[in-house]
Amino acid sequence: MVLKVFFPQCCNRADSGLLVGRWITGHDSAVVLAVIHYPFIPGQVKRYIQQMQAQSGVELSVLGSWSLPKEGQEGMESFLRDLSTIFPQERWLQISREIGKTGFICEIMSQNGKKVQQEAKNKSVEEEKDTGLGDGEKEDEEKVIFVHYEQRKVMLSQLHPTETGDHDPKSEPPSELRQMFQTVAQSKPLFFLDKYDDGPLKSTHWQSEGREASIIVELLKQATVPLCLLVTWLLSIWTWICNIKIFSFWPLHFLSSKLSTCVQLSYRTEHMRILSSPKPAVGHTQFMRKANILVSFLVDVALGILLMSWLYRDNHVSVLANTLVPVADHVAKELEELLQWLMGAPAGLKMNRALDQVLGRFFLYHIHLWISYIHLMSPFIEGILWYGGLSACLGLTFALSLLSDMVALLTFHIYCFYVYGARLYCLKIYGLSSLWRLFRGKKWNVLRQRVDSCSYDLDQLFIGTLLFTILLFLLPTTALYYLVFTLLRLVVVLFQGILHLSVDFINSFPLFALGLRICRPYRLAEGVKFSVLCEEPGTALHLLMEINPLKGSTVVQTYRTPTYSCYPRDSWAALIKKLFVGELIYPWRHKTTKTD
């Protein structure tokens, strides 16, 4: 059998004393957490271990003794060996280190004091023959492998599960490596004892030279308490305002569900409610989510302030306002020229003259209405932009959402053109498909949702033929208008989709987790790797355990903040089918769809 001992690197040169740690259940391995130095009183050691066990929830015990010989301590090893009677264990690890050697010597003692395994010296071939050990007895000998680990990194790291389809971490017991990581992480109270304490016990661990802490972090923790209370109070007032019955009526409720600014406001309100919660984060997942939300919020506000400083510097708001009206006039003029081209013989195509003139004049009338509306609003555009730019202080996402809503309002006439053309084209497509079934002697069964056979009389076939001919010859004119305005609509939807994707990227991108992966990669562990550290004759095998960090793509996929989806719900094939049959397409933000 092979006994694995996870030994911290900080204890390699510790003074002689007792090894404190835990035996991993279900596995033939032990985790060493600290070394309590000699001199000590066994009763105080027992009370100290009981206190640490109650605080950490880890089954701590004295695993054995550690001996590093020094001058004047010649009998220390035998004294420490006798302590196995005071701290009874099934197996007592007697670990020692000789001067001038890197490796350790380990003896395993049974509960009755009998030596089970010894690797103090290498036995020669002649001695093995004299003892007459059989093959079965050689197989029963226990071998020891020391796995050296860096205690601070293991304690701060989070071991992520492997991405396998058959693995279920809830049903399967934790692995040996995961139990080792959990043991070190839960033993934080054991690491509070340093050399500056006045207690009777002295120990060696990764914080034995002094506790690692930051005054700035502690001051920020104290300052966040009143800040969280203030934000919670403000959020309660905001929630009370939003719950007023007047906002639940149809027009306001409908507008709030369609405007990107209102959606982003509700999303940020939920974020602030999570951040201002007085309850501490439970577990690694909640902590990472809070940290990612906080960092993304701070970056969003910083980018918004930069945008706002640019807008109000050198009078850029007036420049934008003076540019907006001429651009709108230019777009309207281009649309008029496009409609005049469609009302003639576009690309040499022969259109239905009457329908072409009716549709062209109808759309020209809408353009004239739109130009009048723009000129009516031109005196107020600068004020709207000036006050709208103040929303950037809430974050760049609010400015982008407001820009998306402004684009939707400024291109409302294009949306109307697209809806008119799409409805007319869809009506003709479905009419032609229904009349085509009439030619074949079939009809659509609404109840069974299928096509059934049907017999028609002569009058029905005659009227169906006339309608089919009329719709078929009018289809090219309608299809041309539908194609032109659909392309214009797709340009607007593409621009709004880019804005929504930018907002979604800022809201959901795990900046804190990615920064942690770059600056401290050991904090997010995917696994470990082992390398041979020492293999000296007369000592046990020593391995060095190093942490493999998570890949960047895995970090983004694991810690991406849940957000409202702004991606197309339909595939490309479904989108092309919608465009072909004339169904309406909308921007990509859907408030009711939430992805995790």
C-alpha positions in Angstrom: 0.0 0.0 0.0 1.0 3.6 -0.6 0.5 6.3 2.0 0.3 9.8 0.6 1.3 12.7 2.9 0.4 16.2 1.7 3.1 18.3 3.3 3.2 22.2 3.2 6.4 23.7 1.9 6.5 26.2 4.7 7.1 23.5 7.2 10.2 22.0 5.6 12.5 23.7 8.0 10.1 24.0 11.0 11.4 23.3 14.5 10.7 19.8 16.0 7.2 19.3 17.3 3.8 17.7 16.5 2.2 17.4 13.1 -1.4 18.7 13.1 -3.7 17.8 10.2 -6.4 15.4 9.1 -6.7 11.9 7.8 -8.7 11.9 4.5 -11.6 9.6 4.9 -11.9 6.9 2.3 -8.4 7.4 1.1 -5.0 6.3 2.4 -3.6 9.8 2.7 -3.1 12.5 5.3 -2.9 16.3 5.1 -0.4 18.1 7.3 -1.6 21.6 8.2 0.9 22.9 10.8 3.7 21.9 13.1 3.4 22.8 16.9 6.8 23.5 18.2 8.5 22.0 21.3 8.2 22.8 24.2 4.5 22.3 24.7 2.1 20.8 27.3 0.0 17.9 25.8 -3.1 19.0 27.6 -2.9 22.5 26.0 -2.3 20.9 22.6 -5.5 18.8 23.0 -7.6 21.9 24.0 -6.2 23.9 21.2 -7.0 21.3 18.6 -10.6 20.9 20.0 -11.0 24.7 19.7 -9.8 24.8 16.2 -11.9 21.8 15.3 -15.0 23.6 16.6 -14.2 26.8 14.7 -13.3 25.2 11.4 -15.5 22.2 11.3 -12.5 20.0 10.2 -11.7 16.8 12.0 -8.2 17.8 13.2 -5.9 15.5 15.0 -2.2 15.0 15.8 -0.9 13.0 12.9 2.5 12.3 14.4 5.8 14.1 15.1 8.3 16.1 13.1 12.0 16.0 14.0 14.6 18.4 12.7 17.8 17.7 14.7 19.6 20.7 16.3 22.4 21.1 18.8 21.3 20.1 22.3 18.3 18.1 21.1 19.8 14.6 20.6 17.0 12.7 22.4 14.2 14.7 20.8 13.3 12.0 18.3 12.7 9.3 20.9 10.8 11.7 23.1 8.5 12.6 20.2 8.0 8.9 19.4 6.8 8.3 23.0 4.0 10.9 22.5 2.1 8.4 20.4 0.7 7.0 23.7 -0.6 10.5 24.7 -2.2 11.2 21.3 -3.5 7.7 20.3 -3.9 7.2 16.6 -4.2 4.1 14.4 -1.1 5.2 12.6 1.5 7.5 14.0 3.8 9.3 11.5 7.3 9.7 12.7 8.8 12.1 10.2 12.4 13.3 10.5 14.9 15.1 8.3 18.6 14.6 8.4 21.1 17.5 8.0 22.4 17.8 4.5 19.5 15.9 2.9 16.4 17.3 1.1 14.2 14.2 1.6 12.4 13.1 4.7 12.6 9.8 6.6 9.2 8.5 7.7 8.4 5.7 10.1 4.8 4.6 10.6 3.9 3.3 14.1 0.8 1.3 14.9 -1.4 2.1 17.9 0.4 -0.4 20.2 3.8 1.2 19.4 4.9 -1.4 16.9 6.8 -0.2 13.9 4.9 -0.9 10.7 7.2 0.5 8.1 10.6 2.0 8.2 12.6 3.8 5.5 15.4 5.1 7.7 18.0 3.2 5.7 18.3 1.4 2.4 18.6 -2.3 3.0 21.1 -4.1 0.8 20.3 -7.2 -1.2 22.2 -9.4 1.3 20.1 -8.2 4.3 16.9 -8.9 2.5 18.0 -12.4 1.8 19.0 -12.9 5.5 15.6 -11.8 6.8 13.8 -14.2 4.5 10.8 -12.0 3.8 8.3 -13.6 1.5 6.7 -12.0 -1.5 3.4 -11.6 0.3 5.1 -9.7 3.2 6.8 -7.3 0.7 3.5 -6.5 -0.8 2.1 -5.6 2.6 4.8 -3.1 3.4 3.5 0.5 3.3 5.4 3.0 1.1 5.2 6.7 1.8 5.0 9.5 -0.9 5.3 13.1 0.2 3.4 15.6 -1.9 4.6 19.1 -1.2 2.1 21.9 -1.7 2.1 25.7 -1.2 -0.3 26.2 1.6 -1.3 29.8 0.8 -2.2 29.1 -2.8 -4.1 25.9 -2.0 -6.1 27.7 0.7 -7.0 30.6 -1.6 -7.7 28.5 -4.7 -11.0 27.1 -5.8 -10.9 23.7 -7.5 -13.4 23.5 -10.3 -15.0 20.2 -11.3 -13.9 18.5 -14.5 -16.1 19.0 -17.5 -17.3 15.4 -18.2 -20.7 14.4 -19.1 -21.0 11.4 -16.7 -19.7 13.2 -13.6 -22.3 14.4 -11.1 -20.6 16.2 -8.1 -23.8 15.9 -6.0 -24.2 12.1 -6.2 -20.5 11.1 -6.3 -18.3 11.4 -3.2 -15.6 14.1 -3.3 -12.3 13.0 -4.6 -9.1 12.8 -2.6 -7.7 16.0 -4.1 -11.0 17.9 -3.6 -11.1 16.8 0.1 -7.5 18.0 0.5 -8.3 21.4 -1.0 -11.4 21.7 1.2 -9.5 20.8 4.3 -6.8 23.5 3.8 -9.5 26.1 2.9 -11.6 25.4 5.9 -8.7 25.4 8.3 -8.2 29.2 8.3 -8.6 29.6 12.1 -5.6 27.3 12.5 -3.5 29.8 10.6 -4.2 32.7 12.9 -1.6 31.7 15.4 1.6 33.5 14.6 4.9 34.1 16.4 3.7 37.4 17.8 1.0 35.8 19.9 1.7 35.5 23.7 0.1 32.1 24.0 1.9 29.0 25.3 1.9 27.3 21.8 4.0 28.2 18.8 3.4 26.7 15.4 4.7 26.9 11.8 2.3 27.4 8.8 2.1 29.9 6.0 1.1 32.8 8.3 3.4 32.0 11.2 5.6 35.0 10.4 2.6 37.3 10.8 -1.0 37.5 9.5 -1.5 38.6 5.9 -3.9 41.5 5.9 -4.6 44.9 4.3 -5.5 48.0 6.3 -7.2 49.4 3.2 -9.4 46.3 2.8 -10.4 46.4 6.4 -11.3 50.1 6.2 -13.3 49.5 3.1 -15.2 46.6 4.8 -16.1 49.0 7.6 -17.1 51.8 5.2 -19.4 49.5 3.1 -21.8 48.9 6.0 -23.4 52.4 6.1 -23.1 52.6 2.3 -25.1 49.4 1.9 -27.7 50.7 4.3 -28.0 53.9 2.3 -28.3 52.1 -1.0 -30.9 49.7 0.4 -33.0 52.6 1.6 -32.8 54.3 -1.8 -33.7 51.1 -3.5 -36.7 50.6 -1.3 -37.9 54.1 -2.3 -37.4 53.3 -5.9 -39.2 50.0 -5.7 -42.1 51.7 -4.0 -42.3 54.3 -6.8 -42.2 51.5 -9.5 -45.0 49.6 -7.7 -47.4 52.5 -8.0 -50.5 51.3 -9.8 -50.3 54.0 -12.5 -47.2 52.3 -13.9 -49.1 49.0 -14.3 -51.6 50.4 -16.7 -51.3 49.3 -20.3 -49.6 52.2 -22.1 -46.9 52.8 -19.5 -46.4 49.1 -18.9 -46.1 48.4 -22.6 -43.6 51.3 -23.2 -41.4 50.2 -20.2 -41.2 46.7 -21.6 -40.2 47.9 -25.1 -37.7 50.7 -24.2 -34.2 49.6 -23.8 -33.5 52.3 -21.2 -36.3 50.9 -18.9 -35.0 47.4 -19.3 -31.5 48.4 -18.4 -32.8 50.4 -15.4 -34.6 47.4 -14.0 -31.5 45.3 -14.6 -29.2 47.7 -12.8 -31.7 47.9 -9.9 -31.5 44.1 -9.5 -27.7 44.4 -9.5 -27.7 47.1 -6.9 -30.1 45.0 -4.7 -27.6 42.1 -4.9 -24.6 44.4 -4.0 -26.3 46.2 -1.2 -27.5 43.0 0.6 -26.1 43.1 4.1 -25.7 39.3 4.1 -22.2 38.1 3.2 -21.8 35.9 0.2 -22.3 32.2 0.9 -19.8 30.2 -1.1 -17.4 30.9 -3.9 -20.1 31.2 -6.6 -22.0 34.0 -4.9 -18.8 35.8 -4.0 -17.6 35.7 -7.6 -21.0 36.9 -8.9 -21.0 39.9 -6.5 -17.4 40.8 -7.4 -18.1 40.5 -11.1 -21.2 42.7 -10.8 -19.3 45.3 -8.8 -16.4 45.5 -11.1 -18.6 45.6 -14.2 -20.7 48.4 -12.6 -17.6 50.5 -11.7 -16.2 50.0 -15.3 -19.6 50.9 -16.7 -19.8 54.1 -14.7 -16.2 55.1 -15.5 -16.8 54.7 -19.2 -20.0 56.7 -18.9 -18.2 59.5 -17.1 -15.6 59.6 -19.9 -18.4 59.8 -22.5 -20.1 62.5 -20.6 -16.9 64.5 -20.2 -16.4 64.3 -24.0 -20.0 65.4 -24.7 -19.9 68.5 -22.6 -16.4 69.5 -23.6 -15.9 71.9 -26.6 -19.7 72.1 -27.1 -20.1 68.7 -28.7 -23.8 68.5 -27.8 -24.6 71.5 -30.0 -22.5 70.1 -32.8 -24.5 66.9 -32.7 -27.8 68.7 -32.5 -27.0 70.9 -35.5 -25.9 67.8 -37.4 -28.9 65.7 -36.6 -31.6 67.7 -38.5 -29.6 67.9 -41.8 -28.9 64.2 -41.6 -32.6 63.5 -41.1 -33.4 65.7 -44.1 -30.8 64.0 -46.2 -32.2 60.5 -45.3 -35.7 61.7 -46.1 -34.5 63.1 -49.5 -32.8 59.8 -50.3 -36.0 57.9 -49.5 -38.0 60.2 -51.8 -35.6 59.6 -54.6 -35.8 55.9 -53.9 -39.6 56.0 -54.1 -39.6 58.0 -57.3 -37.3 55.3 -58.8 -39.6 52.6 -57.6 -42.6 54.4 -59.1 -41.0 54.4 -62.6 -39.3 51.3 -64.1 -36.8 50.1 -61.5 -34.0 48.1 -63.1 -36.0 47.9 -66.3 -38.8 45.9 -64.6 -42.4 46.4 -65.8 -44.5 46.9 -62.7 -48.3 47.2 -62.2 -48.8 50.9 -62.9 -51.8 51.5 -60.7 -50.6 49.6 -57.7 -47.1 51.1 -58.1 -48.5 54.7 -58.0 -50.8 54.0 -55.0 -48.0 52.5 -52.9 -45.5 55.2 -54.0 -47.8 58.1 -53.1 -48.8 56.4 -49.8 -45.1 56.2 -48.7 -44.3 59.7 -50.0 -47.1 61.1 -47.8 -45.5 59.4 -44.7 -42.2 60.9 -45.6 -43.6 64.4 -45.7 -45.3 63.8 -42.4 -41.9 62.7 -40.9 -40.0 65.7 -42.3 -42.7 68.0 -40.7 -42.3 66.2 -37.4 -38.5 66.5 -37.5 -38.6 70.3 -38.2 -41.2 70.7 -35.5 -38.9 69.0 -32.9 -35.7 70.7 -34.1 -35.8 73.5 -31.5 -35.9 70.9 -28.7 -33.3 68.5 -30.0 -30.3 70.2 -28.4 -32.1 70.2 -25.0 -33.0 66.5 -25.4 -29.4 65.6 -26.2 -28.1 67.8 -23.3 -30.3 66.2 -20.7 -30.0 62.8 -22.3 -26.2 63.0 -22.0 -26.6 63.2 -18.3 -27.7 59.6 -18.2 -24.1 58.6 -19.0 -23.3 59.3 -15.4 -25.2 56.2 -14.5 -23.1 54.2 -16.9 -22.2 53.7 -20.5 -24.9 51.0 -20.8 -27.6 53.7 -20.1 -26.2 55.9 -22.8 -26.2 53.1 -25.3 -29.7 52.0 -24.3 -30.9 55.6 -24.7 -29.2 55.8 -28.1 -31.0 52.6 -29.1 -34.3 54.1 -28.1 -33.5 57.4 -30.0 -32.6 55.4 -33.1 -35.9 53.5 -32.9 -37.8 56.8 -32.6 -35.9 58.5 -35.4 -36.4 55.5 -37.8 -40.0 55.0 -36.9 -41.1 55.9 -40.5 -38.8 53.1 -41.9 -40.4 50.7 -39.5 -43.9 51.8 -40.7 -42.8 51.3 -44.3 -41.5 47.8 -43.5 -44.7 46.8 -41.6 -46.9 48.0 -44.4 -44.9 46.2 -47.1 -44.5 43.1 -45.0 -48.2 42.8 -44.2 -49.2 43.3 -47.8 -46.6 40.8 -49.1 -47.5 38.2 -46.4 -51.2 38.5 -47.3 -50.4 37.8 -50.9 -48.1 34.9 -50.1 -50.6 33.2 -47.9 -53.4 33.9 -50.4 -51.4 32.4 -53.2 -50.6 29.3 -51.2 -54.2 28.8 -50.2 -55.4 29.2 -53.8 -52.7 26.8 -55.0 -54.1 24.2 -52.7 -57.5 24.9 -54.3 -56.1 24.1 -57.7 -54.9 20.7 -56.4 -58.2 19.9 -54.8 -56.9 20.3 -51.2 -57.5 22.5 -48.3 -55.9 23.3 -44.9 -57.7 21.6 -42.0 -57.5 24.0 -39.1 -58.6 21.5 -36.4 -56.2 18.7 -37.4 -53.4 21.1 -38.5 -52.8 19.3 -41.8 -53.7 19.4 -45.5 -56.8 17.3 -46.5 -58.4 16.5 -49.8 -61.5 18.5 -50.7 -63.9 18.6 -53.7 -64.8 22.1 -55.1 -67.6 23.1 -57.5 -67.1 25.0 -60.7 -67.9 28.4 -59.3 -65.3 28.0 -56.5 -62.7 27.0 -59.0 -63.5 29.9 -61.4 -63.3 32.5 -58.6 -60.2 30.9 -57.2 -58.6 31.1 -60.7 -59.4 34.8 -61.0 -58.0 35.6 -57.6 -54.9 33.6 -58.1 -54.2 35.3 -61.4 -54.7 38.8 -59.9 -52.5 38.1 -56.8 -49.8 36.5 -59.0 -49.5 39.5 -61.4 -49.6 42.0 -58.5 -46.9 40.0 -56.5 -43.8 41.4 -58.2 -44.7 45.0 -57.5 -45.5 44.2 -53.8 -42.4 42.1 -53.5 -40.1 44.9 -54.8 -41.4 47.4 -52.2 -41.1 44.7 -49.5 -37.6 43.9 -50.5 -36.4 47.5 -50.5 -38.0 48.4 -47.1 -36.9 45.1 -45.6 -33.3 45.9 -46.4 -33.6 49.3 -44.8 -35.2 47.7 -41.7 -32.4 45.1 -41.5 -29.8 48.0 -41.4 -31.6 49.6 -38.5 -32.1 46.2 -36.7 -28.4 45.4 -37.2 -27.3 48.8 -35.7 -29.6 48.3 -32.7 -28.4 44.7 -32.3 -24.8 46.0 -32.1 -25.8 48.4 -29.4 -27.7 45.7 -27.4 -24.7 43.3 -27.7 -22.4 46.0 -26.4 -24.8 46.6 -23.4 -25.0 42.9 -22.8 -21.2 42.5 -23.0 -20.6 45.2 -20.3 -23.4 43.8 -18.1 -22.3 40.1 -18.2 -18.6 40.0 -19.0 -16.8 38.6 -15.8 -14.1 41.2 -15.6 -13.2 40.4 -12.0 -12.8 36.6 -12.7 -10.7 37.3 -15.8 -8.5 39.8 -13.9 -8.1 37.1 -11.2 -7.1 34.6 -13.8 -4.4 37.0 -15.2 -3.0 38.4 -11.9 -3.5 35.4 -9.6 -4.1 32.3 -11.8 -3.9 29.9 -8.8 -7.1 31.3 -7.4 -9.1 29.5 -10.1 -7.8 26.0 -10.3 -8.7 23.4 -13.0 -6.5 20.7 -11.6 -3.0 20.0 -10.4 0.2 18.6 -11.9 3.0 16.7 -10.1 6.7 16.7 -10.7 9.5 14.8 -8.9 11.1 17.1 -6.3 13.5 14.7 -4.6 14.3 11.0 -4.9 17.3 10.4 -2.6 18.4 7.0 -1.5 17.2 6.2 2.0 14.3 8.7 1.9 10.7 8.6 0.6 9.7 9.8 -2.8 8.9 13.6 -2.8 6.5 15.2 -5.4 5.8 18.8 -5.9 2.2 19.7 -6.5 1.5 22.7 -8.7 -1.9 24.2 -9.6 -3.2 24.3 -13.2 -5.3 27.4 -13.7 -8.5 27.5 -15.6 -8.5 28.4 -19.3 -9.6 31.9 -20.2 -12.6 30.7 -22.2 -13.7 28.4 -19.3 -13.4 31.4 -16.9 -15.7 33.5 -19.1 -18.2 30.6 -19.6 -18.3 29.7 -15.9 -18.5 33.2 -14.4 -20.5 35.0 -17.0 -23.2 37.0 -15.2 -26.8 36.0 -15.9 -28.4 38.6 -18.1 -31.4 39.2 -20.4 -30.6 37.7 -23.7 -30.0 40.0 -26.6 -29.2 37.4 -29.2 -31.5 36.3 -31.9 -34.0 33.6 -30.7 -34.3 32.2 -34.2 -31.7 30.4 -36.3 -30.5 31.7 -39.6 -32.8 29.2 -41.4 -35.8 30.4 -39.4 -34.8 34.1 -40.0 -34.6 33.5 -43.8 -38.0 31.7 -43.7 -39.5 34.7 -41.9 -38.1 37.1 -44.5 -39.4 34.9 -47.4 -43.0 34.6 -46.1 -43.2 38.2 -44.9 -43.3 37.7 -41.1 -42.1 40.7 -39.0 -38.7 40.7 -37.4 -37.8 42.8 -34.3 -34.7 43.9 -32.5 -32.8 41.3 -30.6 -33.6 42.4 -27.0 -36.3 40.3 -25.2 -37.0 41.2 -21.6 -38.8 38.0 -20.8 -35.9 35.8 -21.8 -33.3 35.4 -19.1 -30.2 33.2 -19.6 -27.8 31.9 -17.0 
